[in-house]
Amino acid sequence: MKIILQETLRGIFYAPFYAALALGAYEDEGLEVVLKTSERPDDAVRSVIEGSADLSWGGPMRVIVGHDRNPHSELVCFCETVTRDPFFLIGDTPIEEFTFDKLFGVKLALVSEVPTPWFCLQEDIRRAGLDPLRIQQTPTRTMAENVNLLGKDGLNVVQVLEPFAEELIGSGRGHMWYAAAKRGHTTYTCFYTRRPTLESRRAEFTAMTRAIFRVQRWMQQVDAGELASVLADYFPNVPIERLTSAIGRYLSLGVWGKNPLLPRSGFELLKASMISSGGINSDLPFEQAVDNSLAEDVIAQIPPPIRPRHRPI
């Protein structure tokens, strides 16, 4: 039986999911996984709830919001892949030592496509004893638009992910101010589904988790160039040199987890960011939102290394 996997949006920080497809990791587990693309992040969670997709990958933020809005929500997270925040603050001038007070008195362009980066950055600023609402922000625009405008019309700093960060840094137009991954564990991406689906397809979802774990172990053994060559078909508009540099930066920051366990500490920090920023009102218990039993099972099995092969899309 086919498993319909809903893509949230196309992003380099989702590398483990694309690598699993490109390397045939699901086929090795006897699975037929069909990737369903999405135009907007909100489409993914809607597909899972409505049943047109069996599961999706994306931020636990979606599951937390789902439970906050509907106490009877059946959404549940499992199999973490992105364990640190993949976003950056890129400035139009070099900075010797970044502190959050440097954001006051400049004009900052935030990510508009998804809310999590601003939730988390606000929490960083608050924990530094500062008020994020006093920061001067630009009108809502896309990351691509902000990249083009950095250094123009008084725009001093942009919040972006890869490959936009590498585009700016590599061209000399931008300078690294802050890598949010340095905050520490902040659960950013995992699989999520409905609990009834998790129970009815538990064996298959465990096999998917095992495939991801094997990919995670493989990713710890390869360099940025090899990973870029595997992912290149998913990012045809990103030059391979830029893709390699972007992946190298994520690897050095430890953005991708080493196993599929979703840590309580990363979940709690994400949830605290959402509460303090007004994104949610309720304090969702970890056990209600996360099922780590599939990850625990596959880690205990110590599955064999992945066989290096590349299946173009």
C-alpha positions as CSV (number, residue, x, y, z in Angstrom):
1,M,0.0,0.0,0.0
2,K,1.3,3.4,-0.9
3,I,2.2,5.9,1.8
4,I,1.4,9.5,0.8
5,L,4.0,11.8,2.3
6,Q,3.1,15.5,2.1
7,E,5.9,18.0,1.6
8,T,5.5,21.2,3.5
9,L,7.7,23.4,1.3
10,R,11.0,23.0,-0.6
11,G,13.9,23.8,1.7
12,I,17.6,22.8,2.1
13,F,17.1,22.3,5.8
14,Y,14.8,19.4,5.0
15,A,17.8,17.5,3.6
16,P,17.2,14.2,5.5
17,F,13.8,13.8,3.9
18,Y,15.1,14.4,0.4
19,A,18.1,12.2,1.0
20,A,15.8,9.3,2.1
21,L,14.0,9.6,-1.2
22,A,17.1,10.0,-3.3
23,L,19.0,7.2,-1.7
24,G,16.1,4.7,-1.9
25,A,16.0,4.4,1.9
26,Y,12.3,3.7,1.9
27,E,12.4,1.1,-0.8
28,D,15.1,-0.7,1.3
29,E,12.5,-1.0,4.0
30,G,9.9,-2.4,1.5
31,L,7.9,0.8,1.4
32,E,6.3,2.7,-1.5
33,V,6.4,6.3,-0.4
34,V,4.9,8.9,-2.8
35,L,5.9,12.6,-2.3
36,K,3.0,15.0,-2.6
37,T,4.2,18.6,-3.1
38,S,2.5,21.6,-1.5
39,E,2.1,25.2,-2.5
40,R,1.8,26.6,1.0
41,P,2.9,25.2,4.4
42,D,-0.7,25.4,5.7
43,D,-1.7,22.9,2.9
44,A,0.4,20.2,4.5
45,V,-1.3,20.1,7.9
46,R,-4.7,20.4,6.2
47,S,-3.9,17.4,4.0
48,V,-3.0,15.3,7.0
49,I,-6.2,16.3,8.9
50,E,-8.4,15.7,5.9
51,G,-6.8,12.4,5.1
52,S,-5.5,13.1,1.6
53,A,-2.0,12.5,3.0
54,D,-0.9,9.9,5.5
55,L,1.7,12.1,7.1
56,S,3.8,15.2,6.5
57,W,7.0,16.6,7.7
58,G,7.2,20.1,9.2
59,G,7.5,22.0,12.4
60,P,6.0,20.6,15.7
61,M,4.7,24.2,15.7
62,R,1.8,22.9,13.5
63,V,0.9,20.2,16.0
64,I,1.1,22.5,19.0
65,V,-1.1,25.1,17.2
66,G,-3.5,22.3,16.2
67,H,-4.0,21.3,19.8
68,D,-4.2,24.9,21.0
69,R,-7.0,25.6,18.6
70,N,-8.8,22.2,19.1
71,P,-8.5,20.4,22.4
72,H,-9.6,17.2,20.6
73,S,-6.8,17.4,17.9
74,E,-5.4,14.0,16.9
75,L,-2.1,15.4,15.6
76,V,1.1,13.8,16.9
77,C,4.8,14.3,16.2
78,F,7.4,11.5,15.7
79,C,10.8,11.1,14.1
80,E,12.7,14.4,14.5
81,T,15.2,15.4,11.8
82,V,15.9,19.1,12.3
83,T,16.9,19.6,15.9
84,R,18.2,23.2,15.8
85,D,16.9,26.4,14.3
86,P,18.0,26.8,10.7
87,F,17.5,30.5,10.4
88,F,20.0,33.4,10.3
89,L,20.3,37.1,10.8
90,I,22.3,38.5,7.9
91,G,23.4,42.2,8.1
92,D,24.5,44.6,5.5
93,T,27.7,45.4,7.4
94,P,30.2,43.2,9.3
95,I,29.8,42.9,13.0
96,E,32.6,41.9,15.4
97,E,30.5,40.5,18.2
98,F,26.7,40.1,17.9
99,T,24.4,40.8,20.9
100,F,20.7,41.2,20.6
101,D,20.8,44.9,21.6
102,K,22.4,45.5,18.1
103,L,18.9,45.0,16.6
104,F,17.7,48.2,18.2
105,G,18.3,51.2,16.0
106,V,18.4,49.2,12.8
107,K,15.7,48.1,10.4
108,L,15.0,44.3,10.5
109,A,13.1,42.3,7.9
110,L,11.5,39.1,9.3
111,V,10.5,35.9,7.7
112,S,6.9,36.2,6.5
113,E,6.4,32.7,5.0
114,V,6.2,30.9,8.4
115,P,5.8,32.2,12.0
116,T,8.3,29.9,13.9
117,P,11.5,31.9,13.2
118,W,10.0,35.1,14.7
119,F,8.5,33.1,17.6
120,C,12.0,31.8,18.5
121,L,13.9,35.0,17.8
122,Q,11.5,37.0,20.1
123,E,12.2,34.5,22.9
124,D,15.9,34.9,22.4
125,I,15.6,38.7,22.7
126,R,13.3,38.4,25.8
127,R,15.8,36.0,27.5
128,A,18.4,38.7,26.9
129,G,16.3,41.1,28.9
130,L,15.1,43.1,26.0
131,D,11.7,43.9,24.4
132,P,11.4,42.5,20.9
133,L,8.4,44.6,20.1
134,R,10.6,47.7,20.2
135,I,12.6,46.6,17.2
136,Q,11.9,48.5,14.0
137,Q,10.5,46.0,11.4
138,T,9.9,46.4,7.6
139,P,6.6,45.7,5.9
140,T,5.8,42.0,5.3
141,R,7.8,40.6,2.3
142,T,9.1,37.3,1.2
143,M,12.7,36.2,2.0
144,A,13.6,36.5,-1.6
145,E,12.4,40.0,-1.7
146,N,14.2,40.9,1.4
147,V,17.5,39.5,0.1
148,N,17.2,41.8,-2.9
149,L,16.5,44.8,-0.7
150,L,19.2,44.3,1.9
151,G,21.3,47.5,2.2
152,K,18.7,49.5,0.3
153,D,16.0,51.9,1.7
154,G,17.5,51.6,5.1
155,L,17.1,47.8,5.4
156,N,20.0,46.6,7.6
157,V,19.3,43.0,8.6
158,V,17.3,40.2,7.1
159,Q,16.1,36.9,8.7
160,V,16.6,34.1,6.2
161,L,17.5,30.4,5.9
162,E,19.7,28.7,3.3
163,P,20.4,29.2,0.4
164,F,19.6,32.9,0.9
165,A,22.2,33.3,3.6
166,E,24.9,31.8,1.4
167,E,23.7,33.9,-1.6
168,L,24.3,37.1,0.5
169,I,27.5,36.0,2.2
170,G,29.0,34.5,-0.9
171,S,28.4,37.7,-3.0
172,G,29.8,39.9,-0.2
173,R,26.4,41.8,0.1
174,G,25.7,40.3,3.5
175,H,27.5,39.3,6.7
176,M,26.7,36.8,9.3
177,W,25.2,38.3,12.5
178,Y,23.5,35.5,14.2
179,A,23.0,31.8,13.6
180,A,19.9,30.7,15.5
181,A,21.2,27.1,15.7
182,K,23.7,28.4,18.3
183,R,20.7,28.8,20.7
184,G,20.8,25.0,21.3
185,H,18.1,22.4,20.7
186,T,14.9,23.8,19.4
187,T,12.8,21.1,17.8
188,Y,12.2,22.3,14.2
189,T,11.1,19.5,12.0
190,C,9.7,16.0,12.3
191,F,7.0,13.8,10.8
192,Y,3.5,14.3,12.0
193,T,0.2,12.5,11.5
194,R,-3.1,11.8,13.2
195,R,-3.0,9.3,16.1
196,P,-5.4,6.9,14.5
197,T,-3.3,6.8,11.4
198,L,-0.2,6.3,13.5
199,E,-1.8,3.3,15.1
200,S,-3.2,1.8,11.9
201,R,0.1,2.2,10.0
202,R,2.5,1.8,12.9
203,A,4.6,-0.9,11.2
204,E,5.0,1.3,8.1
205,F,5.8,4.4,10.0
206,T,8.3,2.6,12.1
207,A,10.0,1.5,8.9
208,M,10.0,5.1,7.7
209,T,11.6,6.1,10.9
210,R,14.2,3.4,10.5
211,A,14.9,4.7,7.0
212,I,15.4,8.2,8.3
213,F,17.7,6.9,11.1
214,R,19.8,5.2,8.5
215,V,20.0,8.4,6.5
216,Q,20.9,10.4,9.6
217,R,23.8,8.0,10.3
218,W,24.9,8.2,6.7
219,M,24.9,12.0,6.8
220,Q,27.3,11.9,9.7
221,Q,29.8,10.1,7.5
222,V,29.7,12.2,4.3
223,D,30.9,15.7,3.5
224,A,28.9,18.6,2.2
225,G,29.9,18.0,-1.4
226,E,28.6,14.4,-1.4
227,L,25.3,15.4,0.3
228,A,24.9,18.2,-2.2
229,S,25.3,15.9,-5.1
230,V,22.5,13.7,-3.7
231,L,20.2,16.6,-3.1
232,A,21.0,18.6,-6.3
233,D,18.0,17.3,-8.3
234,Y,15.6,18.7,-5.6
235,F,17.2,22.2,-6.0
236,P,17.8,22.7,-9.7
237,N,17.9,26.5,-9.4
238,V,20.6,26.5,-6.7
239,P,24.2,26.4,-8.1
240,I,26.0,23.4,-6.8
241,E,28.7,25.5,-5.2
242,R,26.1,27.5,-3.3
243,L,24.2,24.3,-2.3
244,T,27.5,22.8,-1.1
245,S,28.4,25.8,1.0
246,A,24.9,26.1,2.5
247,I,24.9,22.4,3.4
248,G,28.3,22.8,4.9
249,R,27.1,25.6,7.1
250,Y,24.2,23.5,8.4
251,L,26.5,20.6,9.0
252,S,28.9,22.7,11.1
253,L,26.0,24.1,13.2
254,G,24.6,20.7,14.0
255,V,21.2,21.6,12.5
256,W,20.3,17.9,11.7
257,G,19.8,15.4,14.5
258,K,21.9,12.3,14.9
259,N,18.9,10.1,15.6
260,P,15.1,10.4,15.3
261,L,14.3,11.0,19.0
262,L,12.5,14.3,19.6
263,P,14.1,15.7,22.7
264,R,11.8,17.2,25.4
265,S,14.2,20.1,25.9
266,G,13.8,21.2,22.2
267,F,10.1,20.8,22.3
268,E,9.8,22.8,25.5
269,L,11.9,25.7,24.2
270,L,9.8,25.9,21.0
271,K,6.6,25.8,23.1
272,A,7.8,28.5,25.4
273,S,8.7,30.7,22.4
274,M,5.2,30.3,21.1
275,I,3.5,31.1,24.4
276,S,5.6,34.2,25.1
277,S,5.0,35.5,21.6
278,G,1.3,35.0,21.8
279,G,1.2,32.2,19.2
280,I,-0.6,29.9,21.5
281,N,-2.5,30.1,24.9
282,S,-2.3,26.6,26.3
283,D,0.6,24.6,27.7
284,L,0.5,21.4,25.8
285,P,2.1,18.4,27.6
286,F,5.0,16.8,25.8
287,E,3.4,13.3,25.9
288,Q,0.3,14.5,24.3
289,A,2.1,15.9,21.3
290,V,5.0,13.5,20.8
291,D,5.4,9.8,20.4
292,N,9.0,8.7,20.7
293,S,8.3,5.0,20.8
294,L,8.9,4.5,17.1
295,A,12.3,6.2,17.3
296,E,13.2,4.2,20.5
297,D,12.4,1.0,18.7
298,V,14.5,1.6,15.6
299,I,17.5,2.9,17.7
300,A,17.4,-0.3,19.7
301,Q,17.5,-2.4,16.5
302,I,20.8,-0.8,15.3
303,P,19.8,-1.0,11.6
304,P,22.5,-1.6,9.0
305,P,24.2,1.3,7.3
306,I,22.5,2.7,4.2
307,R,23.7,1.6,0.8
308,P,25.0,4.6,-1.1
309,R,23.0,5.0,-4.2
310,H,21.4,8.0,-5.9
311,R,17.9,7.9,-7.4
312,P,17.2,11.1,-9.3
313,I,13.7,12.4,-9.0
